[in-house]
């Protein structure tokens, strides 16, 4: 799945997965600073999820708490994020 192009403010609420349906280590796209970025769920509740994500194309990461509107499940692995021993995530696929 390529980077989403949908505006999070124009998403159909019926197509948004609730944050409580996400689990730790789930790969996601997160909408931050006007663009979708690869991320990994750290924790989730019915109200919000804490996600580690790549704020740009560099190796660094950011952590933020998001509501479901700003998250989409991600199928494609991110070579830097998904195999990071720092995040405790095993290499995917």
C-alpha positions, 0 to 999 in steps of 0.5 A: 500500500503506497502512502495514503493520499486521503485528507484525514479531515475528509475521511468517511467515519464508517471507514475509520478503524477505532483506535481500540482495534489497534495492537502494539507493533501494528504498522500504521500510517500517521498524519503529522505535519501535513503528510502521512508518515510510517509508524508503529503502534506502541499502545492503544485505547478506545480514545487514542493510540501512542505511535512511534513514527518517522517524522521525515526520511531520516533515521530518527523517530517521533512519538505522538498520541493520535486519534483514529482519524489520523491513522490508517493501517499500513501493509508495506514494511518500512525498512528503517522503522519495522526492523528497528531493534530500538523499537523492539519490533521484529523485522516484518516479512 
